Amino acid sequence: MEPAYDLMARLLTEHFGIPEEEITPDATFEQLEVDSLARVELITMLEDRLHVTLPEEHGDATVGEAAAYLDGLVAGRADRGRAALVGDQPVAMAGPAR
């Protein structure tokens, strides 16, 4: 899976037209002139691609901080999935028991 930073930088460039050289880990979304509507759009795109749920606002995070947060969410989701597969108790499956 594409790292969150790379995905976010690609979306900011391709979808929002922000020059690649302006996107750095230390840049804030305000510095990149990503307004609140664009942030909501970006959040929606990230949620769809990474299969996570994000708060609408993540404060004044930098691109690097937001990417680290996303990577943590994705890793946590993967850890929960692995725990369900290797745990002591059987995992309930949808549908009737056979």
C-alpha positions as CSV (number, residue, x, y, z in Angstrom):
1,M,0.0,0.0,0.0
2,E,1.2,3.5,-0.8
3,P,2.5,5.4,2.2
4,A,0.1,8.1,3.4
5,Y,2.5,10.9,2.8
6,D,3.0,9.8,-0.8
7,L,-0.7,9.4,-1.4
8,M,-1.5,12.8,0.2
9,A,1.2,14.6,-1.8
10,R,0.0,12.9,-5.0
11,L,-3.6,14.0,-4.3
12,L,-2.6,17.5,-3.4
13,T,-0.7,17.8,-6.7
14,E,-3.0,15.9,-9.1
15,H,-6.4,16.9,-7.7
16,F,-5.7,20.3,-6.1
17,G,-3.0,21.6,-8.4
18,I,-0.4,22.3,-5.7
19,P,3.1,22.2,-7.2
20,E,5.0,19.2,-6.0
21,E,8.0,21.3,-4.8
22,E,5.7,23.2,-2.4
23,I,4.6,20.0,-0.6
24,T,7.0,19.2,2.2
25,P,6.5,17.3,5.5
26,D,6.8,20.6,7.4
27,A,4.2,22.5,5.2
28,T,0.8,23.2,6.8
29,F,-2.3,22.9,4.8
30,E,-2.9,26.7,5.4
31,Q,0.6,27.4,3.8
32,L,-0.4,25.3,0.9
33,E,-3.7,27.3,0.6
34,V,-5.9,24.3,1.1
35,D,-9.2,25.8,2.3
36,S,-11.8,24.1,4.5
37,L,-13.8,22.8,1.5
38,A,-10.7,21.3,-0.1
39,R,-9.7,19.7,3.3
40,V,-13.0,18.0,3.5
41,E,-12.5,16.8,-0.1
42,L,-9.0,15.6,0.7
43,I,-10.2,13.8,3.8
44,T,-12.9,12.0,1.8
45,M,-10.4,10.9,-0.8
46,L,-8.0,9.6,1.9
47,E,-10.8,7.8,3.7
48,D,-11.9,6.1,0.5
49,R,-8.4,5.0,-0.5
50,L,-7.1,4.0,3.0
51,H,-10.4,2.6,4.4
52,V,-10.2,4.7,7.6
53,T,-12.4,7.3,9.2
54,L,-10.9,10.7,9.9
55,P,-12.0,13.7,11.9
56,E,-12.9,16.6,9.6
57,E,-10.3,18.8,11.2
58,H,-6.9,17.7,12.5
59,G,-5.9,21.0,13.9
60,D,-3.0,22.9,12.3
61,A,-1.1,19.7,11.4
62,T,1.6,19.7,8.9
63,V,1.5,17.3,5.9
64,G,4.0,15.1,7.7
65,E,2.1,15.0,10.9
66,A,-1.2,14.2,9.1
67,A,0.6,11.4,7.1
68,A,2.0,9.9,10.3
69,Y,-1.5,10.0,11.9
70,L,-2.9,8.3,8.8
71,D,-0.2,5.6,8.8
72,G,-1.0,5.0,12.5
73,L,-4.7,4.5,11.8
74,V,-3.9,2.1,8.9
75,A,-1.4,0.2,11.1
76,G,-3.9,0.0,13.9
77,R,-6.5,-1.4,11.6
78,A,-4.1,-4.0,10.4
79,D,-3.1,-4.9,13.9
80,R,-6.7,-5.4,14.9
81,G,-7.3,-7.6,11.9
82,R,-4.2,-9.8,12.8
83,A,-5.3,-10.0,16.4
84,A,-8.7,-11.3,15.3
85,L,-7.0,-14.0,13.2
86,V,-4.6,-15.2,15.8
87,G,-6.6,-14.7,19.0
88,D,-7.7,-17.5,21.3
89,Q,-11.4,-17.1,20.5
90,P,-12.9,-17.9,17.2
91,V,-13.9,-14.9,15.1
92,A,-17.7,-14.7,14.4
93,M,-18.4,-14.7,10.7
94,A,-21.5,-13.1,9.1
95,G,-24.3,-15.4,8.1
96,P,-25.8,-18.5,9.7
97,A,-23.7,-21.1,11.4
98,R,-23.4,-24.4,9.6
